Amino acid sequence: MATPLQQPQPGQKPSPQQVAALRQQLAADAAKQGMTVEQYVSKLKENAQQQHEQQQLQQQQEQQAAAQQQEQPQTPINPGAPDPRGVAVANFLRSQELKSRTCILNGQRKDMFKVKRAIRAFQSETYKQACLKNKLLPKITDRKTADDAFRLLPLSLLALRVSKTDPHEGHDHPKPKKRVKGLWTVKVEQQQDVTDDLHYVWLYEGPQWKTKLYAGGALLAIMAVVMFPLWPMKLRLGVWYLSMGMLGLIGLFFAMAIFRLILFVITMFAVPPGLWLYPNLFEDVGFFDSFKPLWGWQEEKKKKKKGKGVVDSKGKTSNEKDSAAKPSAPITATQTSTATSSSAFTNPRDLKPRVEEVEEE
């Protein structure tokens, strides 16, 4: 039996036997491929060179990706005035339907949305039309440019990435049983990445012209009240009459509230359950609905009566079935007049609570 050929160690010169064995092996492999030894060796060199180039290219791509990942967190966030391009992007996204939901951030209610909703808005025809009207909006051609446009929001502190957190974490007291379903308590994350499933919260409230207008109106009203002694006599007299009229209406309202309470107490003992004047006066309804209807009986809670019998599938009790099964005797005129007179004395009126509607003129 032929002994197996030992491979030379790295850095060790091969023996003549090993060199001869390698040549025989190359000749056999070249014969299998149908080539000469020189052609086979050149082909092996080309394959090795291609593999080396592919490895170098893959290493370069990995290094570039790692460099990009390292550069993204190091992008400075401007704490001053926001970028005009970021403001334009924020105004566009605020005008779109991003299916925002309310969350709690630092004890304040904020609007939260997903990144994929914003990316879809960037890729829509509405954004292309908006770019024609507003030159500050960045042009978007692919996903990379869409991500770059979205990054303008956290860079200018217009929107920040958040994640759900437990507001009672670390507290000694137990968690409350009652909580608002779907209302997240969130915290700001350090890494402001752009991925479809991530959540961002709006810090940008939009144009503040309404707030400024309200502030200016409040300032003018305060100045007008302060300068009341300088008003013309006719204006001051008109304000005095107006204030007296308002005081009269307030006094009339309190008088009506007291009168309706006295009326209810009297009717509660005279004709129970009691009569209310303007029963919806203090209900959670509109102004005009508070004075409808004009009057109504006090509503009583329905009590379950025992001994009614078993209710069948048609909603009738056994007592009702028994009464319906018994044949009724013919009613004479005398019995009718007697029943009518007795019911008139025993039940003078139907005292069940009801509300009568007043027709609008």
C-alpha positions in Angstrom: 0.0 0.0 0.0 1.2 3.5 -0.8 1.7 5.8 2.1 -0.3 9.0 2.1 1.6 12.1 1.0 2.4 14.5 3.9 1.6 18.2 3.2 4.6 20.6 3.9 4.3 22.8 6.9 3.9 26.6 6.4 7.4 28.1 5.9 8.9 24.7 5.3 10.5 23.8 1.9 8.7 20.8 0.3 10.6 17.6 -0.4 11.2 16.3 -3.9 8.6 13.6 -3.4 6.0 16.1 -2.4 6.8 18.3 -5.4 6.4 15.3 -7.7 3.1 14.3 -6.1 1.8 17.9 -6.5 2.7 17.9 -10.2 1.0 14.6 -10.7 -2.1 15.9 -9.0 -2.1 19.0 -11.2 -1.7 17.0 -14.3 -4.6 14.7 -13.3 -6.9 17.7 -12.5 -5.9 19.4 -15.8 -6.7 16.1 -17.7 -10.2 16.0 -16.1 -10.9 19.5 -17.3 -9.5 18.8 -20.8 -6.7 21.4 -20.5 -3.0 21.5 -20.3 -1.2 22.0 -17.0 -0.3 25.6 -18.0 -3.9 26.5 -18.9 -5.2 24.9 -15.7 -2.7 26.8 -13.5 -3.6 30.1 -15.2 -7.3 29.4 -14.6 -6.6 28.8 -10.9 -4.7 32.1 -10.7 -7.7 33.9 -12.3 -10.2 32.3 -9.9 -8.0 33.2 -6.9 -7.6 36.8 -8.1 -11.4 37.2 -8.6 -12.1 35.8 -5.1 -9.6 38.2 -3.7 -11.2 41.2 -5.4 -14.6 40.2 -4.2 -13.4 39.9 -0.6 -11.8 43.4 -0.8 -15.0 44.9 -2.3 -17.1 43.3 0.5 -14.8 44.6 3.1 -15.0 48.1 1.7 -18.8 48.0 1.7 -18.8 46.8 5.3 -16.5 49.6 6.3 -18.6 52.2 4.5 -21.8 51.0 6.2 -20.0 51.0 9.6 -18.8 54.5 8.9 -22.3 55.7 8.0 -23.7 54.2 11.2 -21.1 55.9 13.2 -21.7 59.3 11.5 -25.5 59.3 12.0 -25.5 59.6 15.8 -22.8 62.2 15.7 -24.9 64.5 13.6 -25.4 67.6 15.8 -28.9 68.7 16.7 -29.4 72.4 16.4 -30.9 73.8 19.6 -31.5 77.2 18.0 -33.7 78.2 15.2 -35.0 75.3 13.1 -33.9 74.6 9.6 -36.3 76.3 7.1 -36.4 73.0 5.1 -37.3 71.1 8.2 -40.1 73.6 9.0 -41.4 73.1 5.4 -41.3 69.3 5.8 -43.1 69.6 9.2 -45.8 71.8 7.8 -46.4 69.4 5.0 -46.6 66.3 7.2 -48.9 68.1 9.7 -51.3 68.7 6.9 -51.4 65.0 5.9 -53.3 62.2 7.5 -50.6 60.3 9.4 -53.1 58.5 11.7 -51.7 60.3 14.7 -52.5 59.1 18.3 -52.3 60.9 21.6 -49.5 60.1 24.0 -48.1 61.5 27.3 -44.6 63.0 27.1 -43.3 64.7 30.3 -46.8 65.1 31.6 -48.1 66.8 28.4 -50.3 65.4 25.7 -48.6 65.1 22.3 -49.4 63.7 18.9 -47.5 60.6 17.9 -47.1 58.9 14.5 -45.2 56.2 12.8 -42.3 56.7 10.4 -43.8 54.6 7.6 -46.8 57.0 7.5 -44.5 59.9 6.8 -42.5 58.0 4.2 -45.7 57.1 2.4 -46.6 60.8 2.4 -43.2 61.7 0.9 -43.8 59.2 -1.9 -47.3 60.4 -2.8 -48.3 62.7 -5.6 -49.4 65.3 -3.1 -45.8 65.8 -2.1 -44.7 66.2 -5.7 -47.3 68.9 -6.2 -46.3 70.6 -2.9 -42.6 70.6 -4.1 -43.7 72.7 -7.1 -45.3 75.3 -4.9 -42.7 75.3 -2.1 -39.1 75.3 -3.2 -37.8 74.6 0.4 -39.2 71.0 0.3 -36.4 68.6 -0.6 -36.7 66.5 -3.7 -37.3 62.8 -3.1 -36.5 60.1 -5.6 -35.9 57.0 -3.6 -36.0 55.7 0.0 -32.6 57.2 0.9 -33.7 60.7 0.0 -37.0 60.2 1.9 -35.0 59.1 5.0 -32.8 62.2 4.6 -35.8 64.5 4.4 -37.3 62.9 7.5 -34.1 63.4 9.5 -34.6 67.1 9.1 -37.3 66.8 11.8 -35.2 65.5 14.7 -32.2 67.7 13.6 -34.3 70.8 14.2 -36.1 69.4 17.3 -39.4 69.4 15.4 -40.1 65.7 16.1 -38.3 63.2 18.2 -38.2 59.4 18.4 -39.9 58.0 21.4 -40.7 54.6 22.9 -43.3 53.3 25.3 -42.5 53.3 29.0 -44.2 52.5 32.3 -45.0 55.6 34.3 -45.2 53.6 37.5 -41.9 51.8 37.1 -39.7 52.1 40.2 -42.6 53.3 42.4 -43.5 51.5 45.6 -47.3 51.8 45.1 -49.2 49.2 43.0 -50.2 49.9 39.4 -53.7 51.5 39.1 -56.4 49.2 37.8 -58.1 51.9 35.7 -56.1 53.4 32.9 -56.9 54.9 29.5 -56.7 52.2 26.8 -54.3 53.2 24.0 -52.9 56.2 25.8 -49.1 55.6 25.9 -46.6 57.2 28.3 -43.4 57.7 26.2 -39.9 58.8 26.6 -37.4 60.3 24.2 -34.7 57.9 22.8 -31.1 58.9 22.2 -30.8 57.2 18.9 -32.9 59.1 16.4 -33.1 56.3 13.8 -35.4 56.1 10.8 -37.2 52.8 10.6 -40.8 52.1 9.5 -42.0 50.7 12.8 -40.5 53.5 15.0 -42.7 56.2 16.6 -42.0 59.9 16.6 -43.8 62.6 18.6 -44.5 66.1 17.4 -42.8 69.0 19.2 -43.7 71.4 16.4 -47.1 73.0 17.0 -47.5 74.6 13.6 -47.9 78.3 12.8 -48.6 80.4 16.0 -50.5 83.2 14.3 -53.7 82.2 16.2 -52.0 82.3 19.5 -50.5 85.7 18.7 -53.8 87.0 17.6 -55.5 85.9 20.8 -52.7 87.4 22.9 -53.1 90.7 21.1 -56.8 90.7 21.6 -56.4 90.0 25.3 -53.9 92.8 25.6 -56.3 95.2 23.9 -59.1 94.2 26.2 -57.0 94.7 29.3 -55.9 98.2 28.0 -59.5 99.1 27.3 -60.6 98.1 30.9 -57.7 100.0 32.4 -58.6 103.1 30.4 -62.3 103.0 31.3 -62.3 106.4 33.0 -61.2 107.9 29.7 -64.1 106.5 27.7 -66.8 108.9 26.4 -69.8 109.3 28.7 -72.2 107.5 26.2 -70.0 104.4 26.2 -69.7 104.4 29.9 -73.4 104.8 30.3 -74.0 101.9 27.8 -71.6 99.7 29.7 -73.4 100.5 33.0 -76.8 99.6 31.5 -75.3 96.4 30.0 -73.8 95.4 33.4 -77.2 96.0 35.2 -78.9 93.9 32.6 -76.5 91.1 33.1 -76.9 91.3 36.9 -80.6 91.2 36.4 -80.4 88.0 34.3 -78.1 86.3 36.9 -80.5 87.3 39.7 -83.5 86.0 37.7 -81.7 82.7 37.1 -81.0 82.2 40.8 -84.6 83.1 41.6 -85.9 80.6 39.1 -83.6 77.9 40.6 -84.9 78.6 44.1 -88.6 78.7 42.9 -88.3 75.3 41.0 -86.7 73.7 44.1 -89.6 75.0 46.3 -92.1 73.8 43.8 -90.5 70.3 43.7 -90.6 70.0 47.5 -94.3 71.0 47.6 -95.3 68.6 44.8 -93.2 65.8 46.2 -95.6 65.5 49.1 -98.7 66.7 47.4 -98.5 64.7 44.2 -95.5 62.4 44.4 -93.0 61.8 42.9 -92.7 65.6 42.4 -92.8 68.1 39.6 -89.7 69.9 38.2 -89.8 73.2 36.3 -87.3 73.0 33.5 -86.0 69.5 34.4 -83.0 69.8 32.1 -81.8 73.2 33.5 -78.7 71.8 35.1 -78.1 68.8 32.8 -75.1 68.5 30.4 -77.0 69.8 27.3 -77.0 72.8 25.1 -78.2 76.3 26.2 -81.5 76.1 24.5 -82.0 72.4 25.4 -81.7 73.4 29.1 -85.1 75.1 28.8 -86.8 72.1 27.1 -89.3 70.8 28.2 -91.1 73.3 30.3 -92.0 70.9 33.1 -91.6 67.2 33.9 -92.2 64.6 36.7 -89.3 63.4 38.8 -87.9 60.1 37.4 -87.9 57.1 39.8 -85.6 54.2 39.6 -87.3 51.1 38.4 -87.4 48.4 41.1 -87.5 44.7 40.4 -90.8 43.3 41.5 -90.9 39.8 42.9 -93.6 37.2 42.4 -94.1 38.0 38.8 -93.7 34.4 37.6 -91.3 32.9 35.1 -90.8 34.7 31.8 -91.1 32.6 28.7 -89.4 33.0 25.4 -92.1 35.4 24.1 -91.6 37.8 27.1 -94.8 36.9 28.9 -94.9 35.8 32.5 -96.9 32.9 33.9 -99.3 35.3 35.7 -100.0 37.0 32.4 -100.7 33.6 30.8 -103.1 32.6 33.5 -105.0 35.9 33.3 -105.1 35.6 29.5 -106.3 32.0 29.7 -109.3 32.7 32.0 -112.4 33.7 30.0 -113.6 37.2 30.8 -117.2 37.8 31.8 -119.3 40.3 29.8 -119.0 43.8 31.2 -122.3 45.5 31.9 -123.0 49.2 32.0 -123.3 49.1 35.8 -120.0 47.5 36.3 -118.4 49.9 33.9 -119.7 52.9 35.7 -118.7 51.5 39.1 -115.2 50.7 37.9 -114.9 54.2 36.5 -116.1 55.9 39.6 -113.8 53.8 41.9 -110.8 54.3 39.8 -111.5 58.1 39.7 -111.3 58.2 43.6 -108.5 55.7 44.1 -106.2 56.8 41.2 -106.9 60.4 40.5 -104.1 60.6 38.0 -101.3 58.6 36.5 -98.3 59.4 38.6 -95.7 57.6 36.6 -92.8 59.9 35.7 -93.0 61.3 32.3 -91.8 64.3 30.3 -94.0 66.2 27.9 -92.5 67.9 24.9 -93.4 71.5 24.0 -93.8 72.2 20.3 -91.5 74.8 18.9 -93.1 77.8 17.4 
